[in-house]
Amino acid sequence: MKRKRKIITVAIDSPAAAGAGTQAKYIAQEYNLAYLDTGKIYRFIGNLRLKKRKNFNYKLVRSKIDKLSEHDLRKKNLLEDSVAISAAIIAKDKKIRKIIKKFQTKYAYNPPQKYYGSVLDGRDITSVIMKRAMFKFYITANIKIRAKRRYLEFRSMKKKITYNEVLKSLKNRDYLDKNRKYSPLKKTKDSILINTSKLSKKACFMKIKSIMDKRLNN
């Protein structure tokens, strides 16, 4: 897809709860970039699948994606485990991935004019959606640390769930993400690895910012 203007493009892939979403938001704010949480799109469709089991089809998915808004992706119920698993299931569907890919790619390379570019995070952004991105990062962390982060997030939402349940859910999600037939989660050769296990949110962002500024200022 041709770009309308020279823009900053940032692609981020990561397993669940590695902190990629937080870093993407920091990057978006620092460089005035349009931010798209692609995982939330799959969760949105996954939730649709749970609600419309009998009437869930490609036509419905296409119509919902065409009308998708930022408000749709902010709904708290998209964080529920059942929705996450449903998202991982529909993510294996080649036709659904094609519908969502079209929306993501258009957004990535043609963000709203008020922004200087775009930053997308998900599971196949560096490998499929934004292969020509200016910056490509693979953000990860130890699964036990990721489980603790997600557990504390759920606790802050007053959700009754145990750490072991969260850990089990993440292990299952990792397996589904990395072993699906189409667009599995993987680190591309040209992606920069960022391990957040021992980094604070700020320290992680400063590391990413240093990498970006070095190229942007040259």
N, C-alpha and C positions, 0 to 999 in steps of 0.2 A: 504493500500500500504506500502511495506517495505521500510525503509529508508536505503540508501546506507552507511551513516555515521552519527555520532552524530552531529546534527546541532541545531542552535537556530531557533525556529519557532515562529513567532508573527502573531496573527490573530486579525484583527480589523473590527468591524462592526459599522456603523453609518448611520444616515439619511443624505440626501444631504446637502452640504455646512456647515458641522459641524466642518470641519478642520481636518478630519481623513487623507486625502491625504497628507497634509503638514506634519503631525506628522509621518506618515509612511515613508516619504522621510527622515526626520530627523533621525529616528530610523535606517533606511537602511544605511545612511552615517556614523552614530556613531559606529555601530556594524559590518559594512561591510556585509550587507545582500542584497540579491537580492530582488528588489521591484517590485510587480505586482499590478497595479491599476485595480482590477477586474471589477469595474464599467465601465471603458473605454472599456472593451471587449464587454459588453452588448451594450454600445453606438455604438461601431464599427459595431456590427451586426444590431442594430437598424437603423443605417445610411444605411447599405446595404439593409435593408428592404424598406427604402424610395426610394432608387435609382433603385432597381430591383423588383419593385412591382409585375410585371407579371411573373418574373422568380425566385422569392424568394421561396426557398424550403430547406429541410433538407440537401440534397446533397450539395447544394451551401454553406450552413452554415458550414458543416463539412470540405469542401475543403478550405474555408477561414481561419478557425481556425487552421487547420494543417499547414498553411503557415504564420500564424500570427507572426508579428515582433514588436519590440518596436517602430519602426518608424510608424507603422500603428496606434498605440495608442496615438501618439503625435499630430495628425492632429487637428487643431484649430476648425474645423467645428463640431467636436464631442461635443463641449460645447454648441451648439445651443439647444434651448428649444424643438424644433420639434424632434430633435434626442433623447433628454432625455425622452420625452413622448413615442417615438417609442421603446426605450430601455426598458421602464417599461412594455410596452405591450408584447414584445417578451419574457420578463423575466417570464411571466406567462405560457409560453409554456414548458411543462415538457421535451419534447424531446430536445429542444434547451438547456435547463438548463443542461441536461445530457451530451451533447456534450461539453459544456463549462466547466462543473465540472471536467471532465476527464483531460482537459488541465490544469486547475488550480491546481488540486491535485498533478499532476505529477510535476508541477513547484514548488509547495510549499515544497514537501518532497524530491525533487531531483534537487535543484537549481544548476546553473553552479558551477564548482569546485572552481573557484576563490573567491566565497563567503563563509561566515561562516554559512549561513543559509538563511532564507527568511522572508519577511514580506508582507502580503497581506491585502488589505482593500476592503470592499464592503458591501453587505447587508446580506449575509449568510455564512460568513467565519468562525465565531466561532461556528455556529450551524450545518453547513453541510460540508464545504470544509476542515476545519482544526480542527476537534473535539479534536485531540490530541496535539494541539499546546502548546508549553511551556508557552507562554504568551497570554492571551486573554483579549482584551479591547473593551468596548462599549463607543464610543465617541459621545457626543451629545451637543446640545446648544438650547437655546430658538429660536423658529422659526422666530421671528422678527429679531433677531440678525443674524441668518443664511441668511435671505432674504437680509439684508443690506450688508453682506459680498459678496454675489453673485452679487448683484446690482453694488457694487463698482468694482467688478472684470469685469463685462460686460462694465462698463463705461470706465475702463482703456483700454478696447479693442475697444473703440469708437463705441460700439453697442448702437443703439437707443432703449431703453426699460425703462419703468418706474418701480419704486420700487414696486408698487401695482401689476404689472404684474408678477414680480419675486416672490412676496409673494404668489400669487395665484398659480403659477406654482409649487412652493415648497409644498404647501398644497396638491395639486393634486398628486405630486410625493410621498409624505409621505403616502397618503391614498393607493396608488397603491402598494407601497413597503410593507406596513404593513398588507395589506388585501389580497394579492395574495394567491392562493391555495397552491402553492408549494414554499417552502423555504422563508416564509415571514420574513421581518426584525423584529428581536426581541433581547432582551438582555438575554443571557443565564445565568444560575445561577452562573457559574464559571467565568464569565467575570467581569472585574473590570470597574466600571463606572467612566468615566472622563467627567465632564461637562465643556465645554470651554467658556460658556457664559461670564464669568468675568475673564477669563485667557488670557494673551497674548500668542502668539505662543511659545515663549521661556519658559514662566512659565509652560505651559502645557507640553512641552517636558521634562523639568526638573522633573516634577512630575512622568512622565512615566519612565524616566531614573533612578530615585531613586528606583522605584519598581523593575525594571529589574536588576539593579546592585546589589541590596540586595540578589536576588536569584542567580545570576551568580557568585557572589563573595563568596558564602557559600560553 
